[in-house]
Amino acid sequence: MKSTELATCLDAVRATSPLVHCITNYVTVNDCANALLAIGASPIMSDEPDDVEDITSICQGLDLNIGTLNRRSIEGMGRAGAKAAQLGHAIVLDPVGAGASHLRTDTARQLLESYHPTLVRGNMSEVRALGGASSSTRGVDASAADVATRDNLHESAGFVARLAQAWGCTVAVTGAIDIVSDGTRTCAITNGVPMMSRITGTGCMLSALLPAFLAAGTDAFLATVAGVATMGVCGQKARSRMTGADGTGSFRTYLIDALSTVTGAELADAARVEDL
């Protein structure tokens, strides 16, 4: 794909400022809201079952993140997912910790099967568990045994492509090497820095951003690649600002700063996307 296409996706988010309904992780909800504002979109958060249908109706995208799920939020996700599917809105499912418990895995599968999300985004352990493959999840983190590397990249990409075909949606598996596939087109993205795994919420922030990219674009695969690459490039920008006195707290702040200042031209220049 052309790097200018990625820039166009980012510029479209800023031009249209999509409103995104996030039912997301309580641990990271503030960062998710700030990330959306930084990129030029607008967030609204609600998991109250009696509230979510009205909220979803006025939005253009929905983020379903099961990171801190409970019975009330599960009901809320179901109602919001049904309304978003009815309205044809972009839906992103983030199966946080799938494979770590029966409740998480079963909830993620029910959301996937019932509301047919536009995009599933998770780490490799979560996506493998959701797909019924064996995985060795470490809570909400991917196991080293599951992650995509240069040695297993084509095998990993084939697995992701098959899931995308089976689920009828785009699938993004993120890690040191990100893989995105819609079942026909598949690519690897190698932006980002290891520091991103040392603060909580970078994955949750990405899952919140992606409905905005999907809502602003017409090609789900291209919008997903642009969103994933944007987050990685911003991680690199944030890391480049750090001095010897800066630690993970500074990096978190610099990451939000980078999301608010990154331009389409910067994204086009820095994105490292490889067609597979």
PAFI-176840 format. One line per field, with one value per residue (C-alpha): residue number from 1; residue in one letter; x, y, z. Coordinates in Angstrom, 2 decimals, padded with zeros to 5 digits. Each point is the difference from the previous one (the first is absolute). Layout:
REM PAFI-176840
n	c(NUM_...)
res	c(A_...)
xx	c(X_...)
yy	c(Y_...)
zz	c(Z_...)
REM end
This chain:
REM PAFI-176840
n	c(1_2_3_4_5_6_7_8_9_10_11_12_13_14_15_16_17_18_19_20_21_22_23_24_25_26_27_28_29_30_31_32_33_34_35_36_37_38_39_40_41_42_43_44_45_46_47_48_49_50_51_52_53_54_55_56_57_58_59_60_61_62_63_64_65_66_67_68_69_70_71_72_73_74_75_76_77_78_79_80_81_82_83_84_85_86_87_88_89_90_91_92_93_94_95_96_97_98_99_100_101_102_103_104_105_106_107_108_109_110_111_112_113_114_115_116_117_118_119_120_121_122_123_124_125_126_127_128_129_130_131_132_133_134_135_136_137_138_139_140_141_142_143_144_145_146_147_148_149_150_151_152_153_154_155_156_157_158_159_160_161_162_163_164_165_166_167_168_169_170_171_172_173_174_175_176_177_178_179_180_181_182_183_184_185_186_187_188_189_190_191_192_193_194_195_196_197_198_199_200_201_202_203_204_205_206_207_208_209_210_211_212_213_214_215_216_217_218_219_220_221_222_223_224_225_226_227_228_229_230_231_232_233_234_235_236_237_238_239_240_241_242_243_244_245_246_247_248_249_250_251_252_253_254_255_256_257_258_259_260_261_262_263_264_265_266_267_268_269_270_271_272_273_274_275_276)
res	c(M_K_S_T_E_L_A_T_C_L_D_A_V_R_A_T_S_P_L_V_H_C_I_T_N_Y_V_T_V_N_D_C_A_N_A_L_L_A_I_G_A_S_P_I_M_S_D_E_P_D_D_V_E_D_I_T_S_I_C_Q_G_L_D_L_N_I_G_T_L_N_R_R_S_I_E_G_M_G_R_A_G_A_K_A_A_Q_L_G_H_A_I_V_L_D_P_V_G_A_G_A_S_H_L_R_T_D_T_A_R_Q_L_L_E_S_Y_H_P_T_L_V_R_G_N_M_S_E_V_R_A_L_G_G_A_S_S_S_T_R_G_V_D_A_S_A_A_D_V_A_T_R_D_N_L_H_E_S_A_G_F_V_A_R_L_A_Q_A_W_G_C_T_V_A_V_T_G_A_I_D_I_V_S_D_G_T_R_T_C_A_I_T_N_G_V_P_M_M_S_R_I_T_G_T_G_C_M_L_S_A_L_L_P_A_F_L_A_A_G_T_D_A_F_L_A_T_V_A_G_V_A_T_M_G_V_C_G_Q_K_A_R_S_R_M_T_G_A_D_G_T_G_S_F_R_T_Y_L_I_D_A_L_S_T_V_T_G_A_E_L_A_D_A_A_R_V_E_D_L)
xx	c(000.00_001.05_001.16_-002.11_-003.10_000.89_000.39_-003.43_-001.54_001.51_-001.01_-003.56_-000.28_000.99_-002.34_-003.08_000.61_-001.99_-001.80_001.05_-001.89_002.45_-000.98_003.51_002.44_-000.48_003.78_000.61_-003.22_001.52_002.90_-002.41_-002.05_003.08_001.42_-003.21_-000.02_003.67_-000.51_-002.89_-002.97_-002.47_-000.57_-003.05_000.09_-002.96_-000.60_-003.37_-002.42_-002.86_002.24_002.09_-002.53_-000.69_003.72_000.92_-002.73_001.69_003.50_001.79_002.09_000.00_002.90_-000.80_002.92_-000.46_003.00_-002.00_-003.24_-002.82_-003.60_-001.27_002.61_-000.62_-003.69_000.97_002.34_-002.76_-002.52_002.52_001.28_-003.51_-000.80_003.30_-000.47_-003.54_001.25_002.99_002.55_003.64_000.48_003.39_000.26_003.02_-000.04_002.28_001.14_-001.88_001.37_000.68_-003.50_-003.11_-002.05_002.32_000.32_-003.72_-000.98_002.37_-001.30_-003.61_000.70_001.85_-002.71_-002.98_001.02_002.55_002.55_001.74_003.34_001.44_003.17_002.04_003.35_000.81_-000.86_-003.44_-000.75_001.15_-002.26_-002.94_000.63_000.03_003.73_002.25_001.67_002.08_-001.38_001.61_-003.11_-000.51_003.47_001.05_002.19_003.44_-000.94_-002.81_001.48_000.81_003.71_002.00_000.52_-003.72_-001.45_-001.46_-001.49_-001.49_-001.33_-001.65_-001.72_-001.31_-001.21_-001.92_-001.71_-000.94_-001.55_-001.85_-001.28_-000.80_001.81_003.38_002.32_002.91_002.49_002.32_003.40_003.62_-001.11_-003.62_-001.99_-003.17_-002.14_-003.46_000.40_001.09_002.58_002.56_002.83_002.55_000.69_003.26_-000.43_-000.02_002.51_000.39_-000.86_-003.62_-000.32_001.23_-003.03_-003.53_-002.52_001.77_-002.05_-003.20_000.80_000.54_-003.32_-001.72_001.65_-000.82_-003.80_000.79_002.24_-002.61_-002.83_002.02_000.94_-001.65_002.61_000.18_003.32_001.71_-001.52_001.23_003.52_000.02_-001.18_002.49_002.86_-000.99_000.23_003.40_001.39_-001.25_001.74_003.22_-000.56_-000.64_003.12_002.17_-000.93_001.18_003.12_001.89_-002.36_-003.14_-001.68_-003.21_-002.20_001.59_-000.32_-003.75_-000.37_002.22_-002.09_-003.17_001.97_001.15_-003.55_-001.08_002.80_000.71_-000.75_-001.00_003.33_001.88_-002.02_000.65_003.72_000.42_-002.47_001.71_-002.57_000.90_-002.48_-000.03)
yy	c(000.00_003.60_001.94_002.91_-002.16_-000.29_003.76_000.44_-002.24_002.03_003.28_-001.32_-000.66_003.58_001.36_-001.93_-000.34_-003.23_-000.53_-003.34_-001.87_-001.89_-002.78_-000.56_-000.94_001.96_-000.06_001.96_001.89_003.46_-000.69_-001.35_003.20_002.20_-002.02_000.50_003.71_000.25_-001.65_002.33_-002.24_000.21_-002.60_-000.88_-002.71_-001.94_-003.64_000.49_-002.34_002.52_002.70_-001.68_-000.32_003.74_000.76_-002.38_001.50_003.40_-001.38_-001.21_-002.74_-002.41_-001.43_-003.20_-000.70_-002.82_000.91_000.54_-001.68_-000.65_-001.11_003.55_000.88_-003.28_000.90_003.50_-001.33_-002.22_002.81_002.41_-002.64_-000.81_003.68_000.70_-003.05_001.12_003.46_-001.29_001.71_-001.00_-002.47_-000.91_-003.01_-000.13_-003.44_001.02_-003.05_-002.51_-003.38_001.10_-000.91_-001.70_003.16_002.14_-002.53_-000.79_003.68_000.90_-002.88_000.99_003.60_-001.19_-002.41_002.21_003.43_-000.71_002.71_001.90_-000.68_-002.29_001.37_-001.81_-001.55_-003.39_-001.99_001.64_-000.45_-003.63_-000.71_001.73_-002.04_-003.27_-000.62_-000.92_002.98_000.66_003.33_001.87_001.74_002.98_-000.28_-002.15_-002.98_-000.02_-003.34_001.61_003.26_000.64_000.16_000.21_-003.76_-000.85_003.09_-001.71_-002.80_002.55_002.12_-003.04_-000.79_003.57_-000.01_-003.23_001.45_003.12_-002.18_-002.14_002.98_002.16_003.04_001.67_-001.39_001.91_-001.85_002.45_-000.53_000.65_-000.79_000.89_-002.07_001.26_-002.08_000.08_-003.53_001.21_002.67_-000.49_002.20_000.35_003.29_000.48_003.41_000.50_-000.38_-002.46_002.78_-000.26_-003.32_001.54_002.22_-001.30_000.87_000.41_-002.86_001.40_003.43_-001.51_-001.86_003.27_001.82_-002.60_000.57_003.64_-001.08_-002.50_002.55_002.58_-002.37_-002.35_-002.78_-001.83_-001.66_003.24_001.91_-002.66_000.05_003.79_-000.07_-002.66_001.77_003.34_-001.43_-001.54_003.18_002.00_-002.45_000.69_003.76_-000.26_-002.08_002.42_002.82_-001.83_001.09_-001.76_001.41_-001.29_-003.30_-001.77_002.78_002.51_-002.41_-000.30_003.78_000.29_-002.67_002.06_003.05_-001.93_-001.06_003.64_001.26_-002.78_001.05_-001.96_000.87_-001.36_-003.20_-000.46_000.50_-002.18_-002.87_-003.37_-002.19_-003.21_-001.84_-003.74)
zz	c(000.00_-000.49_003.04_-001.17_000.52_003.69_000.24_-001.58_002.66_002.84_-001.63_-000.40_003.74_000.75_-002.68_001.11_003.78_000.48_003.31_001.49_002.72_002.19_002.37_001.15_002.69_003.26_000.46_-003.21_-000.71_000.56_-002.35_-002.63_000.16_-000.21_-002.90_-001.99_000.72_-000.95_-003.38_-000.79_000.81_002.89_002.74_002.04_002.67_001.36_000.96_001.74_-001.81_000.11_-001.51_-002.66_-002.82_-000.05_000.26_-002.81_-002.19_-000.08_-000.63_-003.12_001.61_002.94_002.00_001.94_002.35_002.53_002.17_003.20_-000.88_002.47_-000.33_-000.49_-002.61_-001.82_-000.30_-001.07_-002.68_-001.33_-000.29_-001.50_-002.42_-001.20_-000.56_-001.78_-002.24_-000.81_-000.96_-001.97_002.24_000.22_002.88_001.47_002.33_002.32_001.71_002.88_001.94_-002.13_000.97_003.58_001.23_-001.31_000.54_-002.12_-002.79_-000.11_000.10_-002.83_-002.12_000.64_-001.03_-003.11_-001.09_000.87_-001.27_-002.77_000.79_-002.74_001.67_002.65_001.61_002.62_000.75_-001.48_003.13_000.22_-003.68_000.05_002.99_-001.69_-003.12_001.91_-000.44_002.88_001.64_003.08_001.17_002.90_001.30_-002.31_-001.58_-002.93_000.81_-001.56_-001.54_-002.00_-001.28_-003.65_-000.82_-003.20_000.22_000.10_-001.73_-003.05_002.09_002.41_-002.86_-001.56_003.28_000.33_-003.62_000.57_003.05_-001.94_-002.68_002.55_001.98_-003.03_001.37_000.25_002.68_001.54_002.19_001.69_001.59_-000.89_-003.56_-000.76_-002.50_-001.68_-002.37_-001.52_-001.33_-003.43_000.78_002.77_001.19_002.79_001.78_001.85_001.60_003.76_002.84_002.91_002.47_-001.15_001.82_003.26_000.56_000.36_-002.64_-003.33_-001.44_001.50_-001.42_-003.43_000.17_000.90_-002.91_-002.62_-000.15_-000.84_-002.90_-001.16_000.22_-001.93_-002.82_-002.46_-000.08_003.34_-000.75_-001.03_002.95_002.41_-001.42_000.27_003.61_001.08_-001.79_001.54_003.50_-000.73_-001.54_003.00_002.33_-001.86_000.20_003.74_000.60_-001.96_002.41_003.09_001.87_002.78_002.63_-001.75_000.81_-000.86_001.39_-002.32_-002.91_000.62_-000.15_-003.07_-001.74_000.38_-001.20_-003.05_-000.86_000.13_-002.23_-002.52_-003.57_-003.03_-001.60_003.04_-000.11_-003.71_000.54_003.11_-000.48_-000.57_-001.71_-001.82_-002.21_000.62)
REM end
